[in-house]
Amino acid sequence: MDKESMVATLLRRLDAVTGLDEADIAAIRALPIVVRPWEAGRAIVSDGDRPTECCLVIEGFCVRSKTIMNGQRQILSIHISGDIPDLQSLYLHRMDHDLISLVPSRLGFISHAALRAMTRGNPNITEVLWRDTLIDAAMFREWIVNVGQRPAASRLAHIVVELRRRLAITGYTESGAFEMPLTQEQIGETLGITPVHANRIIKQLRDENILDINRGRVRVLNETRLAELAQFDDRYLHQSPSL
């Protein structure tokens, strides 16, 4: 895989939310990236690690999560092609959560030294990555509200709409359908409910002809009812440099 292909989705995403000039694009393309295949369910970085590189998702899906002492896990965010989900490790030296691949993925690893050199030599890219980090924080806030205040069916609908909106920016959606490779247990961990409850919610949305979730793919059956259920306001995604 050539360098342009590796960073194409990252550049598309950053340009959509921030705007990039030619110098920014050239600097990002010049980053040294080590590409590694990654099997499903394998930790990329774990709680307590001190990483020396950041991970670019080239192909695949990853999640951030926290596991408490009794073994229960909360999924905190879903990451797709073009994301650098552990960018904070550039300045927060010890990981306080896990980053795990959901499916067989292709990941690009960029050393902290290379990222620091790029940001020091390109102040505009520093601003771009700072804005990207702030958008990440905005998404965390929305997920807290989603899990804490919305009914379970609305939680799932909201996450589905968010993921579809993000995948659309990077070109990874089809008409009415897209990948969401979460198992029933992982959907429960994302929504803060049990797997049994998750199964009931998935069945409810299918029976009500709103969504069909099957074998890691989502098919939207009724756009209007999905929008009503999700209560989705996309401002927090800031998918325009003007927002």
N, C-alpha and C positions, 0 to 999 in steps of 0.2 A: 504494500500500500504506500503510495507516494505522500509526501508531506501535505500537498494541497488537499488531498482526500481526507487526511487525518483531521485537519482543522476546519474543513468546510462548514460543518454544522455549528461549531463554536463561533465561527465568524458570522454565519447567518443569524445566529441567536443574538450575539452582541450588537450587531448592526441594527437589528430590529428594535432592541430596547434602549440603545444608547447612541448609535451612529459611530462609524469608524472612518478615518481617513486613510489614504494610501500608505502613509508611514506606519500607522498602527497595524494595518493588515500585513505589511512586510515584516514588521518586528515579530508579530505572532507566528507567521509562517517560518521565521528563522529559528524559533525555539527548538532546542534538541529534545526530541520525544522518543522514548523507548516504548515500543508497542509490545504488549503481552496479551495472549489469550487468557481468559479467566473463566473457570468453571462456575456453574451456578451454586450459590450458597456458600461460597468461600469469602472470608473476610478480606477486604482490601486493606483496611486499617482497623484496629481494634481499640476499644476503650483502654486508655493507659499507654498506648504506643507513643513513641516520639519519632514521627516520620521525617524523612529528609527530602521527600518529593511529594508533589501533588498529582492527582489522578484526573485525567480527562476521559470522559466516557465517549469513546468513538462509536461503538455499536453496543446495544444492550440496555439493560435497566439495572439500577442499583437502589438501595434504600439506606437511609440513616436510621439508626434505632438505638434505644436504651433498654437494658435488661436489669431488672431489680433483683434483690437477693433471693427471692423465691422462684426465680427463673422466668417470671412473666416479662414479656417484651412489648414495648410500644414502638411502632414504626412512626418516625417523625417526619419523613419526607420521601418522595419518590424522585429519582434522578434518571434522566434520559440522555440520549446522544447530544453532545454539545455542552453538557454541564461539567463543571469542575467542582464536585461536591465537597472536597476537603481543602478548598482554598484557604480556609481559616488557619490551617496548620502552618502556613507560611509565617504567622505571627503568634499563634497560640500553640506553644511547642509540644504540649501533651494532649493527646486526644481525650475528649470527655464523652465519646459515644462510639458506636461501631458504624462502619460503612461496609455493606455486604452486597455482592452481586445477586440479582434475582434469577438471572438466566445466563447461559453461556454468553460471554461478552468479549469485546475487544477494547482494551484499555490502553491509554497512552500516559506514561509517567514522565513528569517534568520535574527536574531537580529544583529545590528551593533556590539554590545559587543562581540558576539560569533565570528563574522568575524574578528574583530580586534585581539582577543585572538589567533585565528588560524594563522593569518599572522605574528604576533609577535613571535609565537613559531615555525613557519615554514617558514624561509626566502625564500626557493625555491618556495613555493606557492605564496608569495608576488610577486616574479618575474613572475610567471605564470599569475597572475591576472593583473599585470602591462602590460605584453605583450598583454593580451586579451583586455585591455583598449586601447592600441595603435592600435590594429586591428580595434576596433570599430571606432576610429578616422579616420583611413584610409578609412573605408566604408563611413563615413560622407563626406569625401573629394570627393569620387567617385560619391556620390549622388548629391553633389553640381554641379559637372561637368555635370552629366547626365541631371539634370533639367535645367541648365543654357545654355547648348551648343548643346545638341543633339535634332534632330527633335522628335516630340511626339511619332511616331511609334517606333523609336529607343530607346527612353526612356523606353517605356513599355517592349520592347524586352530585354533590358539590365536588368531591374528589375526581369523579369521572369527567365533569365539565372542565375542571382545571387541567387535568392531564391532556384532554383532547385539545384544549386551547394551546398548551405548550408544545404538543407534538405537531400541531399545524404550522407553527412558526418554523420548525425544523424540517417540515415536509414529510412527516412520518404518519400521516393519516390517509385513510381511504374514505370514500363516500359513505358516511354513516357508521363506519367501523374502524377500530384501531386496537392496538395491543395494550393490554394491562395485565402483565403476567404475574398476578398475585393469586396464590392459592386461597381457599376459603379461610384457612387459619390465618394467613397473612392479611386478608381483608379484615378479619376480626382484630388483629393487632394494629391495623391502621385506624380503625374506627373506635377502638377502645371497648370492644364487646367480645363475647365469647364466639368461638367458631359456630356453635349451634345457632346463636342469634344471627350471626352473619349469613348463615345459610337461609334462615327465614327471610331476611331482608332481600337477599338476591332473588329468592322465589317470589316474594311479594312484588318486586319491581317487574319481574317477568310476567306474573299473572295479571298485573295492572297494565301491561303492554307499554311500559315506559323504557325499560332496558333489558337486554339479554346479555348476561355475562357467562361465557362458556369457554373453557379450555384456554384461558389467558387472553381472550378477545372480548371486546365490548361492542355490541351493536345497539345503536340508539333506535328505538321503535317509535317514540313520540317526542319530538323536539319541544313542543309547547309544554307538555306535562313535565318533562325533565327540567326545563327552565323554572317552572313554578316550584318544583320540589327542591331544586338546588339552591334557590335564593342567591344566585350567583351575581356578584358585582366584580367585574374584572379589573377594577382600578388598581388593586394590590399587585397585579402582575406587571404593571408599568410597561406594557408592550409597545411603547412608542417613546422616542427621545423627548417628546413634548410633555410627557406625564411625569 
